[in-house]
Amino acid sequence: MAAVTMRLPAVRAPLGSSAPRGGEKHLVAPGDTITTDTGYMRGHGTFVEDDKLIASVAGVVERVNKLVCVRALKARYNGEIGDIVVGRITEVQQKRWKVETNSRLDSVLLLSSINLPGGELRRKSAEDELAMRDYLQEGDLISAEVQSIFSDGAVSLHTRSLKYGKLAQGVLVQVSPSLVKRQKTHFHDLPCGASVILGNNGFIWIYPTPEQKDDEAGGYTANLEPVPLSDREVISRLRNCIMALVTHKMMLFDTSILYCYEASLSHQIKDILKPEVTEEIVLEARQRLLDSEG
């Protein structure tokens, strides 16, 4: 007979005001009137009817000067040039790889947009095309940067830097792209002993922090050495902390993840996803963020 876990109601801890400095966020549902002022320009997620600007999706109203758009609360990834993404190779084609990046269409990584092993810079030859599967094959996870956007909305990637390339051992967490905060860098070495790549597309990669950067590999050799138990425990705790933050719809960035990790240290890893524990550590992390902003 399976064990049953019984939970008693607990008093919720008080929390300081979390309203943004600019006031409450303006949330709208499809069909809601955003404004009747005809001086505004229509952006994504809106349409005009009877001189009214109306929302076509559920989300947060964003205004940039006279441009009004609605950022959907939950949507597929829409690529922007310069974004950092984590993706999975789905197909090897002629001079290109197809990559799953959580967007409407498969992304493309061209053979001409990669560094050769060892960082060698030269024109790609027919021999390189025959050896494509030696570099990347179906199922491989990679980190890359968005190079351009095709007219149909598909994303073109590149890995022309030694910090991009094949991902070796770690854990992949898939979240909504809207929860990943845009920052100057999305590669973070956390002080707890693990590193994260916060992909703008909602794919998050958690892996042991490497002791030294291997620049000779060119990003195509995977380290398959056994991962110590202590590192696996840190990665598992980080993964559960990220899922706890996602449950409460909190933005994901290095500070919020670290605060949540530190708040979870008094609990066992398997208990972090229990509703009352999740709420406790997320409230503590949120309060620390509010205190640091204040």
C-alpha positions in Angstrom: 0.0 0.0 0.0 1.4 3.4 -1.0 2.3 5.9 1.7 0.0 8.9 2.1 1.4 12.3 3.0 -0.9 14.4 5.2 -0.5 18.2 5.4 -2.0 20.6 7.9 -3.0 24.2 6.9 -0.3 26.7 7.8 -0.4 30.5 8.3 0.9 32.3 5.3 3.8 34.7 6.1 3.1 38.4 5.5 4.8 39.9 2.4 5.7 43.5 1.6 4.1 45.2 -1.3 5.4 43.9 -4.6 3.9 46.5 -6.8 6.3 47.9 -9.4 7.6 51.4 -8.9 5.5 52.6 -11.9 2.2 51.4 -10.4 0.2 48.2 -10.9 0.7 46.3 -14.1 -2.1 46.7 -16.6 -3.4 43.1 -17.3 -5.9 42.6 -20.2 -7.9 39.7 -21.6 -8.8 39.3 -25.3 -11.4 41.8 -26.3 -10.6 44.3 -23.5 -10.3 48.0 -24.5 -6.8 49.3 -23.8 -7.4 52.9 -24.8 -9.8 55.1 -26.8 -7.1 57.7 -27.6 -6.5 57.7 -31.3 -3.0 59.1 -30.9 -1.5 55.6 -30.0 0.2 53.3 -32.5 -1.0 49.6 -32.7 1.6 47.1 -31.7 1.7 43.3 -31.3 -1.3 41.7 -29.5 -3.7 44.6 -30.4 -6.1 45.6 -33.1 -8.3 48.7 -33.8 -12.1 48.6 -33.9 -14.4 51.7 -33.7 -11.5 54.0 -32.9 -10.6 51.8 -29.9 -7.4 49.9 -29.3 -8.4 46.4 -28.2 -6.3 43.5 -26.9 -6.2 40.3 -29.0 -4.3 38.2 -26.4 -4.2 37.9 -22.7 -1.2 39.6 -21.2 0.5 42.8 -19.9 0.1 46.1 -21.7 3.5 47.7 -22.5 3.9 51.3 -23.8 6.9 52.7 -25.5 6.2 56.4 -26.3 3.2 56.2 -28.5 3.5 52.4 -29.3 1.2 50.1 -27.4 1.6 46.3 -27.4 0.4 43.4 -25.3 3.1 40.9 -24.1 1.3 37.5 -23.9 1.6 35.8 -20.5 2.1 32.4 -22.2 3.4 32.1 -25.8 5.9 30.3 -28.0 9.3 31.8 -28.2 9.7 34.7 -30.7 13.3 35.1 -31.5 15.2 38.4 -31.4 18.7 39.0 -32.8 21.3 38.6 -30.0 19.2 36.2 -27.9 21.0 33.3 -26.2 19.1 30.0 -26.7 19.5 26.4 -25.7 18.2 24.0 -28.3 18.2 20.3 -29.4 19.3 19.1 -32.9 16.3 17.4 -34.6 17.7 16.9 -38.1 20.9 17.0 -40.1 20.3 18.5 -43.6 22.4 19.7 -46.4 24.8 22.3 -45.0 22.5 23.0 -42.0 21.1 21.5 -38.8 17.5 21.9 -37.7 17.2 22.9 -34.1 14.2 22.7 -31.7 14.1 26.0 -29.8 10.5 26.2 -28.4 9.4 28.5 -31.3 6.7 28.0 -33.8 9.1 26.9 -36.5 12.3 24.9 -36.2 15.4 27.1 -36.0 18.3 26.7 -38.4 22.1 26.4 -37.7 24.0 26.7 -40.9 27.3 24.9 -41.4 28.9 28.3 -42.3 27.7 29.7 -38.9 29.8 27.4 -36.7 33.4 27.3 -35.5 35.3 24.3 -36.5 36.8 22.1 -33.8 39.8 23.9 -32.3 38.4 27.3 -33.3 39.9 27.1 -36.8 38.6 29.8 -39.2 38.4 28.8 -42.8 35.8 28.2 -45.5 33.8 25.1 -45.1 34.6 22.4 -47.7 32.8 19.3 -49.0 34.7 17.2 -46.4 33.3 19.4 -43.7 29.8 18.8 -45.0 30.3 15.0 -45.0 31.6 15.3 -41.4 28.6 17.3 -40.1 27.4 14.4 -38.0 30.7 14.2 -36.3 30.2 17.7 -35.0 26.5 17.6 -34.1 23.9 14.9 -34.6 20.3 14.3 -33.7 19.5 14.6 -30.0 22.5 16.8 -29.2 21.8 19.8 -27.0 23.6 23.1 -27.9 23.8 26.7 -26.8 23.8 29.3 -29.5 23.0 32.9 -30.3 20.3 34.2 -32.6 22.0 35.6 -35.7 19.0 36.7 -37.9 15.3 36.2 -38.4 13.9 34.8 -41.6 10.8 36.4 -43.2 8.6 33.6 -42.0 9.7 34.1 -38.4 12.1 31.2 -38.3 15.4 31.8 -36.4 18.9 31.5 -37.8 21.5 30.6 -35.1 25.3 30.8 -34.9 27.9 29.3 -32.6 30.9 31.4 -33.6 32.2 31.8 -30.1 33.9 29.2 -27.9 31.3 29.8 -25.1 28.7 28.3 -27.4 28.5 24.7 -28.7 27.5 21.2 -27.6 26.3 20.8 -24.0 27.7 17.8 -22.1 26.3 16.6 -18.8 23.5 18.4 -16.9 19.8 18.9 -16.6 17.4 20.6 -19.0 14.5 22.5 -17.6 11.8 23.8 -19.9 9.8 26.9 -18.7 7.7 29.6 -20.4 10.0 32.1 -22.3 8.1 35.0 -20.6 9.6 34.0 -17.2 13.2 34.4 -18.3 14.5 37.9 -17.6 16.5 39.5 -20.3 20.0 40.4 -19.0 23.4 41.4 -20.4 24.7 37.8 -19.9 22.7 34.5 -19.6 25.7 32.4 -18.6 26.0 32.3 -14.8 28.5 30.5 -12.6 26.6 30.4 -9.3 28.5 30.3 -6.0 26.8 27.1 -5.0 29.0 25.1 -7.4 26.9 24.8 -10.4 26.3 26.9 -13.6 23.2 27.8 -15.5 22.4 28.9 -19.0 19.2 30.8 -19.0 18.0 30.5 -22.6 15.7 33.3 -23.8 13.6 30.6 -25.4 12.7 29.1 -22.0 15.2 26.2 -22.1 17.4 26.3 -19.0 20.6 24.2 -18.8 22.0 23.4 -15.3 25.5 21.8 -15.2 28.5 21.4 -12.9 30.8 24.4 -13.1 33.9 23.4 -15.1 37.2 23.7 -13.2 38.9 25.1 -16.3 37.7 26.3 -19.7 38.7 24.0 -22.5 39.2 26.3 -25.4 40.9 23.7 -27.6 37.8 21.7 -28.2 35.9 24.4 -30.1 32.7 23.5 -28.4 32.2 20.0 -29.9 33.6 17.5 -27.4 31.4 16.4 -24.5 32.9 15.7 -21.1 31.5 12.3 -20.1 33.4 11.9 -16.8 31.2 10.8 -13.9 29.6 13.7 -12.0 30.3 13.6 -8.2 27.2 13.0 -5.9 27.7 16.5 -4.3 27.4 18.2 -7.7 24.4 16.1 -8.7 22.7 17.1 -5.4 23.4 20.8 -6.1 22.0 20.5 -9.7 18.9 18.7 -8.4 18.3 21.4 -5.8 18.7 24.1 -8.4 16.3 22.3 -10.7 13.6 22.0 -8.0 14.1 25.7 -7.0 13.6 26.8 -10.6 10.4 24.7 -10.8 9.2 26.3 -7.5 9.8 29.8 -8.9 7.9 28.8 -12.1 5.0 27.6 -10.0 4.6 31.0 -8.5 5.2 32.8 -11.8 8.4 34.6 -10.6 10.9 35.9 -13.1 14.0 33.7 -13.5 17.5 35.4 -13.3 20.7 34.6 -11.4 19.7 36.5 -8.2 16.2 35.1 -7.9 17.5 31.5 -8.4 20.3 32.0 -5.9 18.0 33.5 -3.2 15.5 30.6 -3.7 18.4 28.1 -3.5 19.6 29.6 -0.2 16.1 29.6 1.2 15.7 25.9 0.4 18.9 24.7 2.2 16.9 24.0 5.4 14.8 21.5 3.4 15.5 18.2 1.7 15.7 18.3 -2.0 12.7 16.0 -2.5 10.6 18.2 -0.2 11.1 21.5 -2.2 8.2 20.7 -4.5 5.7 20.1 -1.7 3.2 23.0 -2.0 3.8 24.4 1.5 7.6 24.2 1.2 7.5 25.7 -2.3 5.4 28.6 -1.0 7.7 29.2 2.0 11.0 29.4 0.1 9.5 31.4 -2.8 8.0 34.0 -0.3 11.4 34.3 1.4 13.2 34.7 -2.0 10.6 37.3 -3.1 11.0 39.2 0.1 14.8 39.3 -0.2 14.4 40.6 -3.7 12.1 43.4 -2.6 14.4 44.3 0.3 17.4 44.5 -2.1 15.4 46.7 -4.5 14.3 49.0 -1.7 
